[in-house]
Amino acid sequence: MVHKFDGEEFEKAVRPAIEWLQKNGDPHYKIIIQQDYAELVSGELGFPVDPPD
């Protein structure tokens, strides 16, 4: 099923979380928001990987 999302409505919904993260987090923090749970996670080490051919 393909969903169509209103970009402005989405931004309005997540902007407070982004502003909180900018004020209280560091560059390693991410917020994962689900329908029944929100999680603050920290990525300590990572690297990009090219997809296989």
N, C-alpha and C positions, 0 to 999 in steps of 0.2 A: 504494500500500500504506500503510495506516495503522498506525503503531507506537504501542504503549502503553508509557509510561515510568513507572518508579517514581521519584517525586519525591524521596523520601528517599535512594535510592541515587545519584541524579544529584547531589544536594547534597553527599553524602559524597565523591563523586568530585572535584567542582570546588572544594570549600571550601578545600583547600590552595592552589590557584592564586589564589583571591580573597584569601586572607590574605597571600600573597606580594605581590600587587599593592597591597594596602593599605599594606604595610610599605615597599615599594621603589618604587612607581610614583607617578604624579601623576594628577590628575583627567582628563588627556587620554589616558592609556594604556588599551589594551584588549588582552586575550589572546584569540586565535582558536585554538581547539583542533580539529584534524581527526584522523582515524584514523592518519595517517602524518606529521603535521607540527604543530608549535605555533609561533605567531608572536606577538611583542609588537609592537603598532602604536601609533602616536600620531596622534590627530586634532588637527590644528592649527587648522582652520577649518571650520565647518559651520553649517547652519541648517535648520530643519524646512520642509518644503514640503507644502502641502495636496494631497491627491489630486485629480485632475480630476473634474469632475462627470460 
